[in-house]
Amino acid sequence: MVSRRDFLRLSLGATVLGAGALSLAGCGRPADANYVDLWGLWANDLPSQQAIINKFKKIHPEFKVKQSQVPASTQGDASAVITAVRSGTAPDLWLLDRFTTVQYAAIGLLEPIDPIIKQYDSQSVKEIRDQWLDFTINEMTYRDQLYGLPFTTDSRVLVYNKGALRKAGIDFSALDPKNGAPTFDEVWDIADQFTKTDAKGNYTALGFIPWEDQGSLYTWANNNGATFYDDGACSVTMLDPKLVESAKDFAAWVKKLDYKKVDTFAATYEPPNHPPAQSAFNGGRLAMQVMVPSSLSTVLNYVKDLEFGITSLPVKKKGDKPKTWSGGFGLCVPKGAHKSKMMWDFMKFYCSEPGESTALQRYFALPASKKALERKAYPKSIEFFADALALSSHRPAIPVGNLLWDSLGAVTSSIQQGSATPEQALETAQKRIQPQLQPYCVA
């Protein structure tokens, strides 16, 4: 996590960077308008990225690219790019966690791409924006300027182990998506029937763990209609009634399951550094789990005979409209990058249907562009996740988004450890986040 002091120091230097970084950015790189320096996918995913590059080179054989295996930024670790920007050696394109875009734009680490579009594309900025899912574009927008193009996305749904439930003699028809989103009461009824303990009271099977994998306080609060940020007031809303209600529900689940007993269960059946196939869900010890496509990939790749089903996240009352939320990655332009038409053409190709359809058949993610979604440029096994995008939103895209996310994690830990009531934990989060947000508020 980049410290607040580093953020402010970089922000103070943004004016200098804006004036001088362009000349520095050329140091050590060819003076060639067809050359692009790309910080992209991880080593495991490089074949997918190389496939995009090969496809682009068929159209532009003069294209030259340097790929660097710099880890894409997740949850705030931008130290490599901060160092590169400040030293004048920034890449031309950088793949980052979309959620971090606004934070890095606010501190002057990124270039807005509106001027690039106007200079190098025949389409207007609006026409370009309209080609991607609205929430993915909004997540990369700061003060009405676009700071990148979305590449991948995901969604969160409930996956259940049909084989394990059937073996236990449990009726799980309430989870059939034909019956609509299941209610929490239905999920807990199935979970309670599946849950088993040994003679010492230790869990040997659990029906549902609300904080496992992609289950989280944020997931359930978002599902409950909670708000986390008031744009008009430039304020985080950690004491929003729906968020407080969700935190109380979460505390009730912690008490119901006994967090320490669940922790022991996880350590027993899903120990640290376990092989991908060795999970409580894959082993039939956990009946239901909130997943994203990449979570499901371990089932499909390592436990091929496991019979599973997929349904929407549970709702409070039968007939309520289910919700979900999405993360994902996008390409942005660091401050001082060498901008050219070739760079823009490659960026647009990479993040639109040609690039997405090439990459996403090779690993489990969803495309963010509307055309790629219409053409189903993703593995058929994750179609339910794709359908759920119509119900999705993004996390609050604010200049202190990582701090908000970390603070929600601290709220969760406080509830799990019993060190604070939900209200106390959320009030602490409010007092922690708002002062850090205030300098970014425009009068």
PEHU-V352654 format. One record per residue. N is the residue number from 1. RES is the residue in one letter. SS is DSSP state (@ for helix, = for strand, . for the rest). PSI is psi in whole degrees, -180 to 180 (none if undefined). OMEGA is omega in degrees with one decimal (NA if undefined). Layout:
((N	RES	SS	PSI	OMEGA) (N	RES	SS	PSI	OMEGA))
This chain:
((1	M	.	129	176.9) (2	V	.	133	-177.3) (3	S	.	159	177.7) (4	R	@	-37	179.8) (5	R	@	-41	176.6) (6	D	@	-40	178.8) (7	F	@	-49	-176.7) (8	L	@	-38	179.1) (9	R	@	-43	177.9) (10	L	@	-39	-179.3) (11	S	@	-42	179.1) (12	L	@	-28	179.7) (13	G	.	1	-174.0) (14	A	@	-38	-179.2) (15	T	@	-43	178.4) (16	V	@	-43	178.9) (17	L	@	-43	-178.1) (18	G	@	-35	-177.4) (19	A	@	-36	-170.5) (20	G	@	-17	-171.9) (21	A	@	-30	-178.0) (22	L	@	-41	179.8) (23	S	@	-35	179.7) (24	L	@	-32	-174.3) (25	A	@	-23	-179.1) (26	G	.	-12	-177.3) (27	C	.	127	174.8) (28	G	.	9	179.9) (29	R	.	152	-179.4) (30	P	.	144	175.1) (31	A	.	74	-172.3) (32	D	.	119	-177.3) (33	A	.	-12	179.2) (34	N	.	1	-175.3) (35	Y	=	135	178.2) (36	V	=	131	176.2) (37	D	=	117	-172.7) (38	L	=	125	168.4) (39	W	=	105	-169.4) (40	G	.	-133	-171.0) (41	L	.	161	177.5) (42	W	.	168	-176.4) (43	A	@	-41	-178.3) (44	N	@	-26	-176.7) (45	D	@	3	-178.5) (46	L	@	-36	176.6) (47	P	@	-36	177.4) (48	S	@	-43	179.6) (49	Q	@	-40	178.9) (50	Q	@	-35	178.4) (51	A	@	-38	176.3) (52	I	@	-45	-178.9) (53	I	@	-45	-179.7) (54	N	@	-40	179.6) (55	K	@	-40	179.0) (56	F	@	-38	-178.0) (57	K	@	-22	175.5) (58	K	@	-30	177.1) (59	I	@	-37	-177.2) (60	H	.	79	-178.1) (61	P	.	-19	179.4) (62	E	.	-7	-176.8) (63	F	.	135	177.3) (64	K	=	137	-177.5) (65	V	=	142	171.3) (66	K	=	118	178.2) (67	Q	=	133	176.1) (68	S	=	136	-178.6) (69	Q	.	58	175.1) (70	V	.	124	-177.1) (71	P	.	133	175.7) (72	A	.	145	-175.9) (73	S	=	124	173.4) (74	T	.	137	176.3) (75	Q	.	36	165.8) (76	G	.	-2	-179.0) (77	D	.	91	179.8) (78	A	.	21	-173.3) (79	S	@	-39	-178.4) (80	A	@	-43	-179.4) (81	V	@	-37	176.3) (82	I	@	-45	178.8) (83	T	@	-43	-178.6) (84	A	@	-43	-179.8) (85	V	@	-45	-176.4) (86	R	@	-26	179.9) (87	S	@	-1	179.3) (88	G	.	22	-179.4) (89	T	.	32	-177.7) (90	A	.	148	174.0) (91	P	.	167	176.8) (92	D	.	-35	179.5) (93	L	=	142	-177.3) (94	W	=	125	175.4) (95	L	=	125	-177.6) (96	L	=	163	172.5) (97	D	=	121	-175.5) (98	R	@	-35	-178.0) (99	F	@	-26	-177.0) (100	T	@	-6	-173.0) (101	T	@	-52	-176.2) (102	V	@	-40	179.8) (103	Q	@	-44	-178.5) (104	Y	@	-29	173.9) (105	A	@	-39	-176.9) (106	A	@	-27	-179.0) (107	I	.	7	175.8) (108	G	.	21	-179.0) (109	L	.	-21	-174.8) (110	L	=	157	174.9) (111	E	.	137	170.7) (112	P	.	145	-177.3) (113	I	.	-2	176.9) (114	D	@	-47	178.1) (115	P	@	-33	178.8) (116	I	@	-43	178.0) (117	I	@	-46	-178.1) (118	K	@	-33	-178.1) (119	Q	@	-37	-168.4) (120	Y	@	-5	-176.8) (121	D	.	147	178.5) (122	S	.	-16	178.0) (123	Q	.	155	178.4) (124	S	.	166	177.0) (125	V	@	-42	179.8) (126	K	@	-43	179.2) (127	E	@	-37	176.9) (128	I	@	-48	-178.4) (129	R	@	-37	-175.7) (130	D	.	-9	-176.9) (131	Q	.	-8	-179.4) (132	W	=	159	176.3) (133	L	.	137	-174.1) (134	D	@	-45	-174.9) (135	F	@	-27	177.8) (136	T	@	-36	176.4) (137	I	@	-44	-179.4) (138	N	@	-33	-179.5) (139	E	.	-20	179.6) (140	M	.	21	-178.7) (141	T	=	132	177.9) (142	Y	=	123	-179.0) (143	R	.	48	174.7) (144	D	.	11	176.2) (145	Q	=	140	178.8) (146	L	=	132	-175.4) (147	Y	.	21	177.0) (148	G	.	178	176.2) (149	L	=	134	177.7) (150	P	=	148	179.0) (151	F	.	-64	179.7) (152	T	=	165	171.8) (153	T	=	-178	179.3) (154	D	.	-173	172.2) (155	S	.	164	-178.6) (156	R	.	128	-179.8) (157	V	=	172	179.1) (158	L	=	124	178.2) (159	V	=	136	-177.8) (160	Y	=	147	-177.1) (161	N	=	95	-177.5) (162	K	@	-43	-177.1) (163	G	@	-44	-179.0) (164	A	@	-40	179.2) (165	L	@	-41	179.5) (166	R	@	-42	179.2) (167	K	@	-34	179.5) (168	A	.	-2	178.5) (169	G	.	31	-175.4) (170	I	.	134	174.2) (171	D	.	113	-178.6) (172	F	.	26	-178.8) (173	S	@	-24	178.2) (174	A	@	-19	-179.6) (175	L	@	-7	178.7) (176	D	.	123	-177.9) (177	P	@	-19	176.5) (178	K	@	-22	-179.1) (179	N	@	12	-179.4) (180	G	.	-178	-179.6) (181	A	.	135	177.4) (182	P	.	154	174.3) (183	T	=	163	175.5) (184	F	@	-37	178.7) (185	D	@	-42	179.3) (186	E	@	-42	179.3) (187	V	@	-46	-178.7) (188	W	@	-33	176.9) (189	D	@	-46	177.6) (190	I	@	-43	-178.3) (191	A	@	-44	-178.2) (192	D	@	-37	178.1) (193	Q	@	-33	-176.1) (194	F	@	-31	-173.8) (195	T	.	134	-179.7) (196	K	=	152	176.5) (197	T	=	160	175.9) (198	D	.	-172	-175.8) (199	A	.	-25	179.8) (200	K	.	0	-179.6) (201	G	.	5	178.3) (202	N	.	142	179.2) (203	Y	=	133	169.8) (204	T	=	-16	175.1) (205	A	=	144	178.7) (206	L	=	139	-179.2) (207	G	=	-37	-173.1) (208	F	=	135	174.2) (209	I	.	108	-172.4) (210	P	.	-16	180.0) (211	W	.	11	179.4) (212	E	.	142	178.1) (213	D	.	-112	-176.0) (214	Q	.	5	170.4) (215	G	.	135	-178.4) (216	S	.	166	175.5) (217	L	@	-40	179.5) (218	Y	@	-44	-179.5) (219	T	@	-48	-175.7) (220	W	@	-34	177.7) (221	A	@	-42	176.2) (222	N	@	-41	178.9) (223	N	@	-28	-177.9) (224	N	.	0	179.0) (225	G	.	19	179.2) (226	A	.	152	171.4) (227	T	.	153	-177.7) (228	F	.	-11	-174.7) (229	Y	=	136	175.8) (230	D	=	105	-175.7) (231	D	.	-41	-178.8) (232	G	.	-37	-179.5) (233	A	.	-4	-175.3) (234	C	.	55	-175.4) (235	S	=	140	169.3) (236	V	=	155	-173.2) (237	T	.	61	-177.5) (238	M	.	-16	179.1) (239	L	.	19	173.0) (240	D	.	132	-176.0) (241	P	@	-39	179.5) (242	K	@	-33	177.2) (243	L	@	-42	176.4) (244	V	@	-45	178.8) (245	E	@	-43	-179.6) (246	S	@	-38	178.5) (247	A	@	-35	176.3) (248	K	@	-41	174.8) (249	D	@	-44	-179.2) (250	F	@	-44	179.0) (251	A	@	-38	178.1) (252	A	@	-38	178.5) (253	W	@	-40	178.2) (254	V	@	-43	179.3) (255	K	@	-42	-178.8) (256	K	@	-45	-175.0) (257	L	@	-21	-174.6) (258	D	.	97	-172.1) (259	Y	@	-40	-177.9) (260	K	@	-37	178.1) (261	K	@	-38	177.3) (262	V	@	-38	178.8) (263	D	@	-42	177.8) (264	T	@	-42	177.2) (265	F	@	-47	-179.1) (266	A	@	-43	-179.9) (267	A	@	-30	-178.8) (268	T	@	-47	-171.8) (269	Y	@	-6	178.2) (270	E	.	64	-174.6) (271	P	.	162	178.5) (272	P	.	144	177.7) (273	N	.	29	179.1) (274	H	.	154	174.5) (275	P	.	151	-177.4) (276	P	.	-36	-177.4) (277	A	.	-21	-175.9) (278	Q	.	81	173.9) (279	S	.	161	-179.5) (280	A	.	-38	179.2) (281	F	.	-50	-178.4) (282	N	.	-31	-179.0) (283	G	.	4	177.9) (284	G	.	15	179.2) (285	R	.	-21	179.0) (286	L	=	124	-171.1) (287	A	=	-35	-174.8) (288	M	=	145	-178.1) (289	Q	=	140	174.5) (290	V	=	127	-175.8) (291	M	=	161	164.4) (292	V	.	171	-178.0) (293	P	@	-39	-178.5) (294	S	@	-30	175.5) (295	S	@	-44	-179.6) (296	L	@	-27	-178.1) (297	S	@	-31	179.2) (298	T	@	-34	176.3) (299	V	@	-49	-175.6) (300	L	@	-33	-175.4) (301	N	@	-29	-171.0) (302	Y	@	-20	179.3) (303	V	.	69	-167.1) (304	K	.	-20	-179.2) (305	D	.	5	-179.2) (306	L	.	128	178.8) (307	E	.	119	-176.9) (308	F	=	165	174.0) (309	G	=	162	-178.9) (310	I	=	136	175.9) (311	T	=	176	-179.5) (312	S	.	161	172.7) (313	L	.	145	-177.9) (314	P	.	153	179.7) (315	V	=	167	-177.1) (316	K	.	-43	-177.1) (317	K	.	146	179.4) (318	K	.	132	-179.4) (319	G	.	-13	176.0) (320	D	.	146	178.7) (321	K	.	123	179.7) (322	P	.	159	177.0) (323	K	.	168	172.6) (324	T	.	-180	174.6) (325	W	.	161	-171.9) (326	S	.	144	168.9) (327	G	.	-156	179.0) (328	G	.	-177	-175.1) (329	F	=	165	178.2) (330	G	=	161	176.5) (331	L	=	134	176.9) (332	C	=	174	-177.9) (333	V	.	109	179.6) (334	P	=	155	178.4) (335	K	.	131	178.4) (336	G	.	9	178.8) (337	A	.	157	177.4) (338	H	.	103	-174.9) (339	K	.	137	179.7) (340	S	.	167	177.4) (341	K	@	-38	179.4) (342	M	@	-41	178.6) (343	M	@	-45	-179.7) (344	W	@	-44	-179.8) (345	D	@	-40	179.4) (346	F	@	-41	178.7) (347	M	@	-46	-179.0) (348	K	@	-40	178.5) (349	F	@	-47	-177.9) (350	Y	@	-44	-171.5) (351	C	@	-2	179.6) (352	S	.	-172	-171.2) (353	E	@	-43	-179.2) (354	P	@	-46	179.9) (355	G	@	-44	-178.1) (356	E	@	-45	-178.2) (357	S	@	-29	178.3) (358	T	@	-42	-174.1) (359	A	@	-39	-165.7) (360	L	.	-9	170.2) (361	Q	.	-10	-176.2) (362	R	.	-21	174.0) (363	Y	.	165	-166.2) (364	F	.	96	172.5) (365	A	.	167	178.2) (366	L	=	149	175.6) (367	P	=	154	178.0) (368	A	.	-16	-179.7) (369	S	=	144	-177.1) (370	K	@	-39	-178.0) (371	K	@	-42	179.7) (372	A	@	-35	176.8) (373	L	@	-42	178.1) (374	E	@	-36	-179.5) (375	R	.	2	178.1) (376	K	.	53	-179.0) (377	A	.	60	-179.6) (378	Y	.	162	179.5) (379	P	.	138	-177.5) (380	K	@	-29	-177.0) (381	S	@	-15	-179.3) (382	I	@	26	-178.2) (383	E	@	-34	179.0) (384	F	@	-38	177.0) (385	F	@	-40	179.1) (386	A	@	-43	178.7) (387	D	@	-33	-177.9) (388	A	@	-14	-179.6) (389	L	@	-27	178.1) (390	A	@	-17	-178.2) (391	L	@	8	-166.7) (392	S	.	165	175.9) (393	S	.	178	177.6) (394	H	.	164	175.7) (395	R	.	160	-178.5) (396	P	.	118	-179.6) (397	A	.	88	-176.5) (398	I	.	162	-176.8) (399	P	.	-16	177.2) (400	V	.	38	-176.9) (401	G	@	-40	-180.0) (402	N	@	-37	177.4) (403	L	@	-41	177.0) (404	L	@	-45	-178.9) (405	W	@	-45	178.6) (406	D	@	-37	-179.1) (407	S	@	-37	175.3) (408	L	@	-35	174.9) (409	G	@	-38	178.3) (410	A	@	-37	175.7) (411	V	@	-46	179.4) (412	T	@	-47	-179.4) (413	S	@	-41	179.6) (414	S	@	-41	178.7) (415	I	@	-43	-178.2) (416	Q	@	-38	-178.6) (417	Q	@	-10	-179.6) (418	G	.	24	-177.6) (419	S	.	-10	178.6) (420	A	.	154	173.2) (421	T	.	162	177.2) (422	P	@	-43	-179.4) (423	E	@	-43	179.7) (424	Q	@	-43	-178.8) (425	A	@	-41	179.8) (426	L	@	-36	177.1) (427	E	@	-39	176.0) (428	T	@	-41	178.9) (429	A	@	-43	178.6) (430	Q	@	-47	-178.6) (431	K	@	-26	179.0) (432	R	@	-40	-171.7) (433	I	@	-46	-169.4) (434	Q	@	-44	178.6) (435	P	@	-30	179.4) (436	Q	@	-26	178.0) (437	L	@	-32	-170.0) (438	Q	@	-41	180.0) (439	P	.	-20	-179.2) (440	Y	.	-6	-179.3) (441	C	.	132	-179.6) (442	V	.	128	-179.5) (443	A	.	none	NA))
